[in-house]
Amino acid sequence: MFPRARGAPNAPRNVSSRGLTTRSLTRSFRGRRVLDEVEFACPAGRVAVVLGENGAGKTTLLRIFATVLYPDSGSANVDGYDTVRDGAAVRARIGIALVNERSLFWRLSGRDNLRLFAATAGVRRRVRDSYIAAVMEELELGGIADQRVANLSAGQRQRLILARAAVARPPVLLLDEPLRGLDQRGVDRVLQFIAGQAQRGTTVLVAAPLVQELAEVADELWELRDGRLVNVTALPLQAVAR
Amino acid sequence: MMYFEVVRSFARKDFQVAWSYRGTFIVGAIGTFYQLLIFRFVSKLIGGGRLIGTPDEYFQFVVVGIILTGVLRAATSSAAANARRDQVEGTLEVLAAQPMPVAMLGLGWSAWPVCEALVDGALTLVIAIPLGFTQVSPDWLPLLTTLVLSVMVFLAIGFAAAAVVLATQQGAQMPALIAAGLTLLSGAFFPLTVFPGWLRAIAELSPLTYALRALRASTLAGSAPTSIVQDLAIVAGSAAILLPLSVLCLRLALRRARLTGRLATF
């Protein structure tokens, strides 16, 4: 852990503040309010799935939690730490997987990609290789660990992006469309991965356009409509699974 | 230790990428040989004058200039070039979501290119010796101190340029212009005595001028050691001022990119 990232990842300010919350979170792009006074809470160790059409603002919400985008107003908190004020502490608590296979280093192997990001996440060298092996095993990447990313299939790259997010064992995972480009075996593997993370106490926020198989692992379902985030967990699945 | 691990991991990554195109190393070595050969012949042509000294003296002079300007180019341009590459390739956003301090990102961007330039410098020496680089009497402590302090100053310029790239999504070529300007002004390939007085006054504002002088004094035989301390003090002072300022610039630029949402666009 780097000194600026105050506190250990599993030691939040207080127990009640663990998990993800937003208050009146607002963000606009070129005059269009993508997030409009969003109120959201996901307790620690739960899987929240945020649904919404393309461009609804799901990824924007993830980016704000990941501190790579600041809100215009309102606040977002990770384990009680504000994403703007306490950026370093937040970054020490999250792992993010965005839909962008170009975000991997294609001339390197999958294992070397994970080595780099484990180091930048502050994972100590003596445990780094065991963390990498474990997450690759969990996502069925062991057999292709030493192949260059350029030679992997789209589905393998997608799973590698998830492995990168989880390699440092952060207490919060932010996953953007984790099932994209996967075959059925890959979907099953990733669903097991998400469920396994939640069982270990990891808070998982998933953004997806359709609920599909994610309903199996979701503890909470939210839907982004016109910039507003609505909890639809209690609704029948047919009402949200369009 | 953890900071060193981050920088080492970046350097390893860049080395692995560079090694996957290993033909570049061979081309680089041949290019170094050509460059030295050109200056060897130029030294025979222009050496012996009042300002330059003997052909051999000019060749020694210019070899040190070639080595340090190679390091200058690498240290000033790599952070901005790699920041731009990460912007375009989409790796910047993920790197910005890592908990490492921003200075580690800057150092990570620069680590391998600077190491490569130092190795190139050593290779240049090896190639230069049979061509006539023989009057060498290295004084290792001042030599290494000069290199370390010079790299710190050059990195500061590089970090500032990377900050411009992060904030404006352009300007990756700017460090090449700065490096060329400093090379011209600082007496890398000819002594400052050839400049008119006003240009010499400007040259004395460049830290590279002092770094080159200190490096020549600590490498070449017959140099006066007393001037090294003063030159090194100026380079160290420049590093002490410029490096924290440039890290601050980098931090502000990242903050601006987070505000505008430009980490993920190019």
Interface residues (C-beta under 8 A of the other chain):
Chain A: M1 F2 R4 A5 F29 R63 A66 T67 V68 L69 Y70 A88 R91 A92 I94 I96 L98 N100 R102 S103 L104 F105 R107 L108 D112 R115 L116 F117 A119 T120 A121 G122 R124 R125 R164
Chain B: M2 Y3 E5 V6 R8 S9 F10 R12 K13 Q16 V17 S20 E89 G90 T91 E93 V94 L95 A96 A97 Q98 P99 M100 P101 M104 G108 R258 L259 G261 L263 A264
